[in-house]
């Protein structure tokens, strides 16, 4: 195939001015049809007269040298050409800690109703998309705030003590065979699911379901369990411990990705080869000279 020549390059001057002893012109440089190939060491530009100059170009600034098809254009003053570059098949790679989910464990205990007390949720602030912020509540036998961890060594959560937990609150149920992010259930008259914020900023979503009591079994809270990760209890229909994941779409800075991304710079750019045929390119430029 034939190479692009200076005759295949169109320069359209859009403005011109004079500053001191130098002349300035703004122009659009257009070339490329997807058939003509990139010449070795750059696309030759038309004579400087095409840029509304007479003797020389002191500099040619390209204002949008990045094309929409990933090419970068630079002016070669020595040879009066524009030279094209592109990434040498370089893929940026992230190294660090990626975000993850928090697993909340519920211990199977046939005596859960006697060992613990009923766990409730209270809707505190309604937000968008049928969701509301909320908190756990229970009637503490010792009239103290309860707390625990979601698993062995995991983040913490709080259960507020109230003597009126059964008034205006929502009983919490656990459906052990539901989707892993939808196992905690409530039957909320407002129709909202309730979001419980855990200690690390992750959010446990209590799903509203009109059939929560039928689909799940009650969850209980044992405030004085020997291990703080064994305080959420239920009577498992399959005699197995249960678990659920936090909401994958909502978190308050939870597990923020940390690390670095190898960025694309000049060392990863290579000049276009003679076999490459660029499609239409349009470059805005400012020529300075005389």
N, C-alpha and C positions, 0 to 999 in steps of 0.2 A: 504493500500500500504506500501511497505517497505521503510525504511529510507535510506538516503545516509550514507554509512560507509566510513571509511578511505580507504578501499580497492577500493572504487568507485572514489577516487580522484587521478588524475595523476599529478605528479610533474615532470616537464622537466627542468633540469638545462641547462641554455644557456651560462653561463659564471661563472668563479670563480676567486677569487684573495685573497691576504692576505695583510692586512694593520695593521702594528704593530703586536699586539698579537691576533688580531681578524681575523677570516676568513669571507669573503663575497662571496655570491653566488647570481646570478640572475636566476630566474626560472619562468616558467609559471605554474599556478595552474589551472587545468581543471576539471570540474565536472558538473553534471546535465544532465538529458536526458528528462525532462518533465514528467517522470513517478515516479522515486524515490523521496520521500518527504524530506523536510527539517527537520532534527532532532531538537528536543527541545534544545534550547540554543546553536545551532551552528553545522556546518559541521566539523567533526573530520578530522584532517590532518594526513597524513602518518608520520612515524617515522622521526626524524630529519636527519637521514642518507640520506633520499631522497633529502634533501636540500644540500647535500655535506658537512654536519657538523657531528661531532662525539659525543659531550657531551651535548651541550645545544644551544638553540636559544635565544640570548640576545634580539633581536627584529626582527620583520618581517614587513617591510614596503610594503604596497600595492600601486603600482604606478597608477593603473587605477581601483580603487575600484567601480566606477560607471558603471553598466552594461547598455547595450542598452535597456533593458526592465525595467528600472527605479529602479533597486535594488542597494543598497549601502552595500559594504562589509568591515568589520573591523576585525582585528586580535585580538583574545582573548588569550593573552600570558599565563595566568594562566591555561587555559584548553587546550591549543594548538588546537584551533579551529578558523575557520572564521565564523563570525556571520553576518547574512544578515538583512537589514532593508529596509523598503519602506515607502512611504508617507501614512499617515493614512487618505486617502480620503480628503486631504487638498487642497482646491482650492484658489490660490492667488486672492485677491480682491483689485481692484484699488479704491481709494477714493480721490476725487479731482474734478477738472474741466476738462471735456473732450472737445476736439476741436469741433467747430461748424461752421456753414456757416453764411455769412453776407447777409442780404436781402436788395436789392436796390429797392426803391419805385419810381414809375413814376406817377405823378398826372394827372388825366383826366381833360382837359380844352378845351372846344370847340373853344376858342379864342387863342389857344396855339401859332399859327403862328404870331399873333399880339402881344401877351403878351411877348413872348420870341424870341430868334433867333435860327437859325438852329444849331444843335449840330453835330460836326464832330469828327472824330478820325484820328490821324496821326500815321502811322507805323514808329517807330524809329529804332528798332534793331531786325532783324530776328533771331529767334532761331530755335530749332529743332521741328520736328513733325508738320509742317505747322502752326507754331505759331510765333508771333512777339510781342515784347514789344511795347507799344505805349502810347499816351496821348490824352485826350480830347482837342478840340479846338473850338473856336467860334469867331465871329467878335463882340467884345464888343462895345456897343453903347457909353461907357464911356472910352474906351481904357484902361481897367484895367483887371487884372487876375480875373477870376471867381472862386468861390468855393461854396460848399454846403455840406450837410450831406446826407447819403444814406437813412436815415429814421429819425424819431423823436428821438433824442438822440443818433443816430448812428455815425459811423466813417465818416470822411470827405473825400472829393475828390477835385481835382483841375481841372479847365478848363482854358487852356492857351489862352490868347488873341492874335490874329493875324489879320492883315488887309488882309491876303491872305489865309484865312481859306478854301476857296472853291477851292484853287489851290493845286493839289497833295494830297488832303485829302479825307476822306471817310465819306459820310453822314451816320449818325447812325439812324437805324430804330428799332421799338419795335413791336414784335409779341406777343400779349398778351395771346394767347392760345397755344404757343409752350411749349416744355419741360422747366421747371422753370429755368434751368441753361443755356438755349439757346434762350433767348427771345430778347437779344440785337443783331442786325444784321448789317452787312456791306457787300458791294460788293467790294471786294478787288482784283484788277488786279493780285496781286502776288499769290492769293489763300490762303493767310495766315489769320488766325483768329488773332485778336489783343487783347492783354492782358493789361488791365488798372489796375495799382496797387493802391489800396485804402490806406487810412491813417493808417489802422491797419494791413497792410501787406496782406490782402486778395486780391484776383485777380478777377476782373470782366472780363469775356471773351466775346468779341464781335465776334460772329460767322460769318465767311465768307459764303455768299450765293449769287449765281448769280441772285437769284430772291428776294433779300432782299426788294426791293421797292414794289414788289407785295405781299410779305408775311407779311410785317409789315407796320407801318405808321411812319412818321418822328418824331424824338425826338427833342424837343426844350429846350433851357436853358434860364431861367428868372433870370438874375443876381441880380435884386433888389426885389425879392419876399420877402414878410414880414417874412416868416419862411425859414430858410436855408434848411429845408428838403422838401420844396415844389418848388424846382427850376428846376427839371426835369419834362417836360410836354409832353403830347401827346394828340391827339384827339382819344379817345377810340371808336372803332366801337360798343362797348356794353355799353358806358357811365359808365365805371367803372375804378377805379384806377388800375394800374398794378404794378407788382413786379417781381423781378427775384433774384435768388440766385447766389452768387459768385461760382467760379470754385471749386468743392470739392477736386480736385487733386492737386491744386497749391496754395501755400500761402507762404509768407515770415515771418515765425514765428508767423502766426496768431493763436490766441487762443491756444497756446502751452499747452498741457495737464500738469496740475500741481497737485501735491498731492503725495501720497505714495502707494506703492504696498506691501502688507504683504508678506514677503519672507518666503520660506520654510527653516526651521532650525531644529536642533536636537529635539526640543520639539514636532515637528509634525511627527517624525519618529517613527515607531513601528517595533519591531522585527518580522520576518517572523514566521508564525505559523506552527505547525507540519503538517497541511493539505496541505501546499503549496508545489508544485513540480516544482522547477526551471528548465527552459530549460538550454541548454548548456551555461556555464559560463567559461570565460577564464580571469584569473587575473595575471598580471605581478607583481612579488614580488622580493624584495631584502632581503635575510636572512643574519643576522650578528650574529656570535657566535663562537663556537669552536667545 
